[in-house]
Amino acid sequence: MSNDSKNELPLYEVFIRSKNGLDHKHVGSLHAADAEMALTNARDVYTRRSEGVSIWVVKTTDITASSPDDKGSFYEPNDDKMYRHPTFYEIPEEVGHM
């Protein structure tokens, strides 16, 4: 490990929920000494026009993700669960768009 990587601050991923949205969206990354600093920096960098109502910061090393290369084997078990794809139900017209 080089001196530069030892002295580098941890990387945080930033997620913002907009005024018009219900979910948080990934907007970028930043380095910070701790979560509070990351939250403050995320506010200053990613919500300059007061468009956000909620900010999440997550240390990049704390994120566990599936690999796109494993998509076939990772999602295959879902194919056996017919109830997740209710295409065989008839929806009455009065229900409207679902």
CNS distance restraints for C-alpha pairs under 8 A (distance, minus, plus):
assign (resid   1 and name CA) (resid   5 and name CA) 6.55 0.50 0.50
assign (resid   1 and name CA) (resid   6 and name CA) 6.93 0.50 0.50
assign (resid   2 and name CA) (resid   6 and name CA) 6.50 0.50 0.50
assign (resid   3 and name CA) (resid   7 and name CA) 6.31 0.50 0.50
assign (resid   4 and name CA) (resid   8 and name CA) 6.15 0.50 0.50
assign (resid   9 and name CA) (resid  31 and name CA) 5.47 0.50 0.50
assign (resid   9 and name CA) (resid  32 and name CA) 5.50 0.50 0.50
assign (resid   9 and name CA) (resid  33 and name CA) 5.55 0.50 0.50
assign (resid  10 and name CA) (resid  31 and name CA) 5.47 0.50 0.50
assign (resid  10 and name CA) (resid  32 and name CA) 5.89 0.50 0.50
assign (resid  10 and name CA) (resid  33 and name CA) 6.45 0.50 0.50
assign (resid  10 and name CA) (resid  34 and name CA) 7.71 0.50 0.50
assign (resid  10 and name CA) (resid  59 and name CA) 7.10 0.50 0.50
assign (resid  10 and name CA) (resid  60 and name CA) 7.90 0.50 0.50
assign (resid  11 and name CA) (resid  29 and name CA) 6.78 0.50 0.50
assign (resid  11 and name CA) (resid  30 and name CA) 5.66 0.50 0.50
assign (resid  11 and name CA) (resid  31 and name CA) 4.44 0.50 0.50
assign (resid  11 and name CA) (resid  32 and name CA) 6.63 0.50 0.50
assign (resid  11 and name CA) (resid  59 and name CA) 6.02 0.50 0.50
assign (resid  11 and name CA) (resid  60 and name CA) 5.74 0.50 0.50
assign (resid  11 and name CA) (resid  61 and name CA) 7.89 0.50 0.50
assign (resid  12 and name CA) (resid  29 and name CA) 5.52 0.50 0.50
assign (resid  12 and name CA) (resid  30 and name CA) 5.39 0.50 0.50
assign (resid  12 and name CA) (resid  31 and name CA) 5.98 0.50 0.50
assign (resid  12 and name CA) (resid  32 and name CA) 7.16 0.50 0.50
assign (resid  12 and name CA) (resid  38 and name CA) 6.83 0.50 0.50
assign (resid  12 and name CA) (resid  57 and name CA) 6.03 0.50 0.50
assign (resid  12 and name CA) (resid  58 and name CA) 5.30 0.50 0.50
assign (resid  12 and name CA) (resid  59 and name CA) 4.30 0.50 0.50
assign (resid  12 and name CA) (resid  60 and name CA) 5.19 0.50 0.50
assign (resid  13 and name CA) (resid  26 and name CA) 7.30 0.50 0.50
assign (resid  13 and name CA) (resid  27 and name CA) 7.98 0.50 0.50
assign (resid  13 and name CA) (resid  28 and name CA) 6.05 0.50 0.50
assign (resid  13 and name CA) (resid  29 and name CA) 4.44 0.50 0.50
assign (resid  13 and name CA) (resid  30 and name CA) 6.67 0.50 0.50
assign (resid  13 and name CA) (resid  57 and name CA) 5.60 0.50 0.50
assign (resid  13 and name CA) (resid  58 and name CA) 5.25 0.50 0.50
assign (resid  13 and name CA) (resid  59 and name CA) 6.26 0.50 0.50
assign (resid  13 and name CA) (resid  60 and name CA) 5.87 0.50 0.50
assign (resid  14 and name CA) (resid  26 and name CA) 5.82 0.50 0.50
assign (resid  14 and name CA) (resid  27 and name CA) 5.84 0.50 0.50
assign (resid  14 and name CA) (resid  28 and name CA) 5.44 0.50 0.50
assign (resid  14 and name CA) (resid  29 and name CA) 5.60 0.50 0.50
assign (resid  14 and name CA) (resid  30 and name CA) 7.54 0.50 0.50
assign (resid  14 and name CA) (resid  42 and name CA) 6.65 0.50 0.50
assign (resid  14 and name CA) (resid  55 and name CA) 7.14 0.50 0.50
assign (resid  14 and name CA) (resid  56 and name CA) 5.88 0.50 0.50
assign (resid  14 and name CA) (resid  57 and name CA) 4.72 0.50 0.50
assign (resid  14 and name CA) (resid  58 and name CA) 6.71 0.50 0.50
assign (resid  15 and name CA) (resid  24 and name CA) 5.45 0.50 0.50
assign (resid  15 and name CA) (resid  25 and name CA) 5.02 0.50 0.50
assign (resid  15 and name CA) (resid  26 and name CA) 4.30 0.50 0.50
assign (resid  15 and name CA) (resid  27 and name CA) 5.71 0.50 0.50
assign (resid  15 and name CA) (resid  28 and name CA) 7.47 0.50 0.50
assign (resid  15 and name CA) (resid  55 and name CA) 5.75 0.50 0.50
assign (resid  15 and name CA) (resid  56 and name CA) 5.00 0.50 0.50
assign (resid  15 and name CA) (resid  57 and name CA) 6.34 0.50 0.50
assign (resid  16 and name CA) (resid  24 and name CA) 4.94 0.50 0.50
assign (resid  16 and name CA) (resid  25 and name CA) 5.39 0.50 0.50
assign (resid  16 and name CA) (resid  26 and name CA) 6.57 0.50 0.50
assign (resid  16 and name CA) (resid  27 and name CA) 6.71 0.50 0.50
assign (resid  16 and name CA) (resid  52 and name CA) 6.06 0.50 0.50
assign (resid  16 and name CA) (resid  53 and name CA) 7.53 0.50 0.50
assign (resid  16 and name CA) (resid  54 and name CA) 5.83 0.50 0.50
assign (resid  16 and name CA) (resid  55 and name CA) 4.66 0.50 0.50
assign (resid  16 and name CA) (resid  56 and name CA) 6.42 0.50 0.50
assign (resid  17 and name CA) (resid  21 and name CA) 6.13 0.50 0.50
assign (resid  17 and name CA) (resid  22 and name CA) 6.79 0.50 0.50
assign (resid  17 and name CA) (resid  23 and name CA) 5.73 0.50 0.50
assign (resid  17 and name CA) (resid  24 and name CA) 4.21 0.50 0.50
assign (resid  17 and name CA) (resid  25 and name CA) 6.32 0.50 0.50
assign (resid  17 and name CA) (resid  52 and name CA) 5.58 0.50 0.50
assign (resid  17 and name CA) (resid  53 and name CA) 5.82 0.50 0.50
assign (resid  17 and name CA) (resid  54 and name CA) 5.12 0.50 0.50
assign (resid  17 and name CA) (resid  55 and name CA) 6.44 0.50 0.50
assign (resid  18 and name CA) (resid  22 and name CA) 7.65 0.50 0.50
assign (resid  18 and name CA) (resid  23 and name CA) 7.96 0.50 0.50
assign (resid  18 and name CA) (resid  24 and name CA) 7.43 0.50 0.50
assign (resid  18 and name CA) (resid  51 and name CA) 5.72 0.50 0.50
assign (resid  18 and name CA) (resid  52 and name CA) 4.40 0.50 0.50
assign (resid  18 and name CA) (resid  53 and name CA) 5.76 0.50 0.50
assign (resid  18 and name CA) (resid  54 and name CA) 7.31 0.50 0.50
assign (resid  19 and name CA) (resid  51 and name CA) 6.19 0.50 0.50
assign (resid  19 and name CA) (resid  52 and name CA) 5.87 0.50 0.50
assign (resid  19 and name CA) (resid  53 and name CA) 5.76 0.50 0.50
assign (resid  24 and name CA) (resid  54 and name CA) 7.84 0.50 0.50
assign (resid  24 and name CA) (resid  55 and name CA) 7.76 0.50 0.50
assign (resid  24 and name CA) (resid  56 and name CA) 7.82 0.50 0.50
assign (resid  27 and name CA) (resid  46 and name CA) 7.39 0.50 0.50
assign (resid  30 and name CA) (resid  38 and name CA) 7.17 0.50 0.50
assign (resid  30 and name CA) (resid  41 and name CA) 7.93 0.50 0.50
assign (resid  30 and name CA) (resid  42 and name CA) 7.51 0.50 0.50
assign (resid  31 and name CA) (resid  38 and name CA) 7.05 0.50 0.50
assign (resid  32 and name CA) (resid  37 and name CA) 5.80 0.50 0.50
assign (resid  32 and name CA) (resid  38 and name CA) 5.08 0.50 0.50
assign (resid  32 and name CA) (resid  41 and name CA) 7.84 0.50 0.50
assign (resid  33 and name CA) (resid  37 and name CA) 6.38 0.50 0.50
assign (resid  33 and name CA) (resid  38 and name CA) 7.36 0.50 0.50
assign (resid  34 and name CA) (resid  38 and name CA) 6.20 0.50 0.50
assign (resid  35 and name CA) (resid  39 and name CA) 6.08 0.50 0.50
assign (resid  35 and name CA) (resid  57 and name CA) 6.89 0.50 0.50
assign (resid  35 and name CA) (resid  58 and name CA) 7.71 0.50 0.50
assign (resid  35 and name CA) (resid  59 and name CA) 7.75 0.50 0.50
assign (resid  36 and name CA) (resid  40 and name CA) 6.28 0.50 0.50
assign (resid  37 and name CA) (resid  41 and name CA) 6.01 0.50 0.50
assign (resid  38 and name CA) (resid  42 and name CA) 5.87 0.50 0.50
assign (resid  38 and name CA) (resid  57 and name CA) 6.60 0.50 0.50
assign (resid  39 and name CA) (resid  43 and name CA) 6.21 0.50 0.50
assign (resid  39 and name CA) (resid  55 and name CA) 7.15 0.50 0.50
assign (resid  39 and name CA) (resid  56 and name CA) 7.31 0.50 0.50
assign (resid  39 and name CA) (resid  57 and name CA) 6.13 0.50 0.50
assign (resid  40 and name CA) (resid  44 and name CA) 6.35 0.50 0.50
assign (resid  41 and name CA) (resid  45 and name CA) 5.98 0.50 0.50
assign (resid  42 and name CA) (resid  46 and name CA) 5.49 0.50 0.50
assign (resid  42 and name CA) (resid  47 and name CA) 7.41 0.50 0.50
assign (resid  42 and name CA) (resid  55 and name CA) 7.62 0.50 0.50
assign (resid  42 and name CA) (resid  57 and name CA) 7.78 0.50 0.50
assign (resid  43 and name CA) (resid  47 and name CA) 5.27 0.50 0.50
assign (resid  43 and name CA) (resid  48 and name CA) 7.42 0.50 0.50
assign (resid  43 and name CA) (resid  55 and name CA) 7.41 0.50 0.50
assign (resid  44 and name CA) (resid  48 and name CA) 6.20 0.50 0.50
assign (resid  47 and name CA) (resid  51 and name CA) 5.83 0.50 0.50
assign (resid  47 and name CA) (resid  52 and name CA) 5.89 0.50 0.50
assign (resid  58 and name CA) (resid  62 and name CA) 6.97 0.50 0.50
assign (resid  58 and name CA) (resid  63 and name CA) 7.52 0.50 0.50
assign (resid  59 and name CA) (resid  63 and name CA) 7.18 0.50 0.50
assign (resid  66 and name CA) (resid  70 and name CA) 7.26 0.50 0.50
assign (resid  66 and name CA) (resid  71 and name CA) 7.87 0.50 0.50
assign (resid  66 and name CA) (resid  74 and name CA) 7.94 0.50 0.50
assign (resid  67 and name CA) (resid  71 and name CA) 6.85 0.50 0.50
assign (resid  70 and name CA) (resid  74 and name CA) 5.71 0.50 0.50
assign (resid  71 and name CA) (resid  75 and name CA) 5.96 0.50 0.50
assign (resid  72 and name CA) (resid  76 and name CA) 6.02 0.50 0.50
assign (resid  73 and name CA) (resid  77 and name CA) 7.91 0.50 0.50
assign (resid  75 and name CA) (resid  79 and name CA) 7.48 0.50 0.50
assign (resid  76 and name CA) (resid  80 and name CA) 7.77 0.50 0.50
assign (resid  77 and name CA) (resid  81 and name CA) 7.60 0.50 0.50
assign (resid  78 and name CA) (resid  84 and name CA) 7.98 0.50 0.50
assign (resid  81 and name CA) (resid  85 and name CA) 7.69 0.50 0.50
assign (resid  82 and name CA) (resid  86 and name CA) 6.90 0.50 0.50
assign (resid  91 and name CA) (resid  95 and name CA) 6.93 0.50 0.50
assign (resid  92 and name CA) (resid  96 and name CA) 7.70 0.50 0.50
